Amino acid sequence: MQPAMTISNDDLSTFLDTSDEWISTRTGIKTRQVISTETLDALAISASQRALEDAGISPEQLDLIVCSTVQGDHITPATACIIAGGIRAKCPAFDINAACAGFVFAMDIAEMYLRAGHAKHILIVGAEAVTRIADWSDRASCVLFGDGAGAVVAAAGENYLSSRLTTTSNTPVLYAPSFGGNCPYTEHKPSAPYLHMAGQEVYRFAVSTSAEDLRIVAADAGVSLDDIKYFVLHQANHRILDAVRKRLKQPEEKFPSNIHRCGNTSSASVPLLLDELNRTGQLEEGDLLAISAFGAGLTTGSCVLRWGK
């Protein structure tokens, strides 16, 4: 689910020193959806309801809700708790923050619960409003981001074939400080609460780690890269997608993308793209998918799964 407001590159050029040509050639992005009148909670609840309908699962059948988000509408309670209330589920619910790789981290957590027999059905949500923390005076970064929420239902089975999660601590490359509050005793006041990004360093990290991780999870799953129907990557920048594809020597049609319409929606990008592929009939029972995402932390998450309904 995405907000109603669509912002084009031309719209951004009215207050930034930029242009459609400058943005699209460097990122592949033409438009993005931005929260205006909606709430992130409402988007997440709608995405969750859609996922439950697709899976044929009632809220009462859920055993757990895991939501990946960098910043929800509330510091507390967790967005997952609000989702639970919105869909009238009674199960435990909690958030995680692994930045743009968060949805894959959430899938891995869900797999552990399912494998241990502690759950049969788990709702996994990626809900992000990065435009709220973007620096809208920085033309190099604010043009990248959009908002949205996507969700899937995971069930016990043998479809999650392999995974790999990593963290390489490197805060200065990509971070957003928290709001400092007004406590009179706090000496360390944070800088402006906007997203800071060293673009070239993030690019190099993303390309090298995503390509390596995809090779590893494919080998761990006992499949070749050629066996994968789609490589579903975090939609950060079209140049990253293309560089990873070339390193893996795979055809362009195996790397679906919606970044031109959605921008970078952080951990919501993978479930949004999965939902799009499913609703347009591009996914069939048994298809092999390789998923990879990367983000602040620096974190990476990749997995191979077999699509099932």
C-alpha positions in Angstrom: 0.0 0.0 0.0 1.2 3.5 -0.9 0.1 7.0 -0.2 -2.1 8.8 -2.6 0.2 11.7 -3.2 2.6 11.2 -6.2 5.6 13.5 -6.4 7.4 13.7 -9.7 11.0 14.8 -10.4 9.6 17.9 -12.0 7.8 18.7 -8.7 11.0 18.5 -6.8 12.8 20.8 -9.3 10.5 23.6 -8.2 12.4 24.0 -4.9 15.6 22.0 -5.5 18.5 22.6 -7.8 17.7 19.5 -9.8 15.8 18.2 -12.8 14.1 15.1 -14.1 17.1 14.3 -16.2 19.5 14.6 -13.3 17.5 12.4 -11.0 16.4 9.7 -13.4 19.8 9.2 -15.0 21.5 8.8 -11.6 18.8 6.8 -9.8 16.2 5.4 -12.2 13.5 7.2 -10.2 10.8 9.2 -11.9 8.1 9.5 -9.2 7.5 8.5 -5.6 4.5 8.4 -3.2 4.7 10.6 -0.1 2.5 10.5 3.0 0.4 13.6 3.2 -3.0 13.1 4.7 -2.6 9.4 5.5 -0.8 7.8 8.5 1.8 5.1 8.3 -0.3 3.0 10.7 -3.2 3.1 8.2 -1.1 2.0 5.3 0.4 -0.8 7.3 -3.0 -2.0 8.5 -4.4 -1.9 4.9 -1.3 -3.9 3.6 -1.8 -6.4 6.4 -5.5 -6.9 5.6 -4.6 -7.5 1.9 -2.0 -10.1 2.9 -4.4 -11.9 5.1 -7.0 -12.0 2.3 -4.5 -13.3 -0.2 -3.4 -16.0 2.2 -6.9 -17.0 3.2 -6.1 -16.5 6.8 -8.2 -14.8 9.5 -6.6 -12.5 12.1 -7.5 -15.0 14.8 -5.2 -17.6 13.1 -2.1 -15.4 13.4 0.4 -16.4 16.1 2.8 -13.5 15.7 3.2 -10.1 13.9 6.6 -8.8 13.1 6.9 -5.3 11.6 10.1 -3.8 10.2 10.2 0.0 10.4 12.8 2.7 10.9 10.3 5.2 12.4 6.6 4.6 12.9 3.9 7.1 13.8 4.7 6.5 17.4 7.9 5.9 19.4 5.8 3.6 21.5 3.7 1.5 21.1 5.3 -0.5 18.3 3.7 -0.2 14.9 3.1 -4.0 15.0 0.9 -3.5 18.1 -1.1 -0.9 16.3 -1.5 -3.2 13.3 -2.7 -6.0 15.6 -5.4 -3.7 16.9 -6.3 -2.5 13.4 -6.8 -6.1 12.1 -8.2 -7.3 15.4 -5.5 -9.9 16.0 -4.8 -11.2 19.5 -1.2 -12.5 19.0 2.1 -11.1 20.2 3.5 -8.3 18.1 6.7 -6.4 17.9 8.8 -4.1 15.7 12.4 -4.5 14.5 14.7 -2.0 12.9 17.4 -3.3 10.6 16.9 -0.3 8.2 16.3 -1.2 4.6 17.2 -4.9 5.2 14.6 -5.1 7.9 12.0 -7.1 6.0 14.5 -9.9 5.3 15.5 -9.9 9.0 11.8 -10.1 9.9 11.4 -13.1 7.6 14.3 -14.8 9.2 12.9 -14.2 12.7 9.5 -15.6 11.5 11.3 -18.7 10.0 12.8 -19.5 13.4 9.5 -19.3 15.2 7.9 -21.5 12.5 10.7 -24.0 12.5 10.7 -24.3 16.3 7.0 -25.0 16.2 6.1 -21.9 18.2 3.8 -20.5 15.4 1.9 -21.7 12.4 1.0 -18.4 10.7 3.0 -15.1 11.0 2.3 -11.7 9.5 5.4 -9.9 8.4 5.1 -6.2 7.6 7.5 -3.6 6.2 6.2 -0.1 6.8 8.3 3.0 6.2 7.9 6.7 6.0 11.5 7.7 5.2 10.4 11.0 3.7 9.7 12.2 7.2 13.4 12.0 8.1 14.9 13.0 4.8 16.7 16.3 4.5 14.5 18.1 1.9 17.3 20.6 1.3 19.7 18.0 0.2 19.1 17.2 -3.5 21.4 14.2 -3.4 19.4 12.2 -0.9 15.8 13.5 -0.6 15.0 12.7 -4.2 15.5 9.0 -3.5 12.8 8.3 -1.0 9.1 7.3 -1.0 6.7 5.9 1.6 4.7 2.7 1.7 3.9 -0.6 3.5 3.8 -4.2 2.3 3.0 -7.4 4.1 3.1 -11.2 3.6 1.9 -14.2 5.6 4.4 -16.9 6.4 3.3 -20.4 7.2 5.2 -23.5 8.4 6.7 -25.5 5.6 9.8 -26.2 3.6 9.8 -23.1 1.3 12.4 -21.0 3.1 15.5 -22.6 1.7 18.4 -20.5 2.9 19.3 -17.1 4.4 22.2 -14.9 5.3 22.2 -11.8 7.6 25.2 -9.6 8.3 26.0 -6.4 10.1 29.2 -4.4 9.5 29.0 -1.5 12.0 29.6 1.8 10.2 27.3 4.5 11.5 28.7 7.6 9.8 28.0 6.2 6.3 24.2 6.2 6.7 22.3 7.4 9.8 19.6 9.6 11.2 20.0 11.0 14.8 17.0 10.8 17.1 15.0 13.7 18.5 16.9 14.9 21.5 14.0 15.9 23.7 14.2 18.8 26.2 15.7 17.1 29.3 17.8 19.9 30.9 20.4 17.4 32.1 21.3 15.9 28.7 24.7 17.2 27.6 25.0 15.4 24.2 22.4 17.0 22.0 22.0 15.3 18.6 22.6 17.1 15.3 19.7 17.9 13.0 17.3 14.9 12.9 17.7 14.3 9.2 19.0 11.3 7.3 22.7 11.6 6.4 24.2 9.4 3.7 27.6 9.0 2.0 26.2 7.9 -1.3 29.3 6.5 -3.0 30.2 4.4 0.1 26.7 3.0 0.3 26.8 2.2 -3.4 30.0 0.2 -3.1 28.8 -1.6 0.0 25.5 -2.5 -1.6 26.8 -3.8 -4.8 29.6 -5.9 -3.4 27.7 -7.4 -0.5 24.4 -8.1 -2.4 26.3 -9.9 -5.1 28.3 -12.0 -2.6 25.3 -12.7 -0.4 23.2 -13.9 -3.4 25.9 -16.3 -4.5 26.1 -17.7 -0.9 22.4 -18.2 -0.3 22.0 -19.8 -3.7 24.8 -22.3 -2.9 23.4 -22.9 0.6 20.0 -23.6 -1.0 21.5 -26.1 -3.4 20.4 -24.2 -6.5 22.3 -22.3 -9.2 21.7 -18.6 -9.9 20.3 -19.7 -13.2 17.6 -21.6 -11.4 16.3 -18.4 -9.8 13.2 -17.0 -11.6 13.4 -13.5 -10.0 16.0 -11.6 -8.0 13.9 -9.4 -5.8 16.3 -6.7 -4.5 15.8 -3.7 -2.3 14.8 -0.9 -4.6 17.5 1.7 -3.6 18.9 2.8 -6.9 18.7 1.4 -10.4 22.4 1.6 -10.9 22.9 -0.7 -7.9 20.4 -3.2 -9.3 22.1 -3.2 -12.7 25.6 -3.5 -11.2 24.5 -6.5 -9.1 22.9 -8.1 -12.1 26.0 -7.8 -14.2 28.2 -9.2 -11.5 25.9 -12.3 -11.3 25.7 -12.5 -15.2 21.9 -12.7 -15.2 19.4 -11.3 -17.7 17.6 -8.1 -17.1 14.2 -9.7 -17.1 15.1 -11.6 -13.9 15.5 -8.4 -11.9 12.0 -6.8 -11.7 11.9 -3.3 -10.5 9.4 -0.6 -9.5 11.9 2.0 -8.3 10.9 4.3 -11.2 7.4 4.7 -9.7 8.1 4.1 -6.0 11.5 5.4 -5.1 13.4 3.9 -2.2 10.8 2.8 0.4 13.4 1.2 2.7 12.3 -2.1 4.2 8.9 -1.8 2.5 10.4 -2.1 -1.0 10.7 -5.9 -1.0 7.2 -6.7 0.1 5.8 -4.0 -2.2 7.6 -5.5 -5.2 6.5 -9.1 -4.2 2.9 -7.9 -4.0 3.2 -6.3 -7.4 4.6 -9.4 -9.0 1.9 -11.5 -7.3 -1.0 -9.3 -8.4 0.2 -9.1 -12.0 0.4 -12.9 -12.3 4.1 -13.1 -12.6 4.5 -15.5 -9.6 3.5 -19.1 -9.8 3.5 -21.8 -7.2 7.0 -23.2 -6.8 8.9 -20.3 -8.3 12.4 -19.8 -6.8 13.0 -16.3 -5.6 16.3 -14.8 -4.3 15.8 -11.7 -2.1 18.5 -9.3 -1.1 18.5 -6.0 0.8 21.0 -3.7 2.4 20.8 -0.6 4.6 22.0 1.5 7.5 23.9 -0.4 10.1 25.4 -1.4 7.8 23.1 -4.4 7.4 22.4 -7.0 4.7 19.8 -9.7 4.4 19.4 -12.2 1.7 17.5 -15.4 1.3 16.2 -18.0 -1.2 12.6 -19.1 -1.0 10.1 -21.1 -3.0 6.9 -19.1 -3.7 3.8 -20.8 -2.3 0.2 -19.7 -1.7 
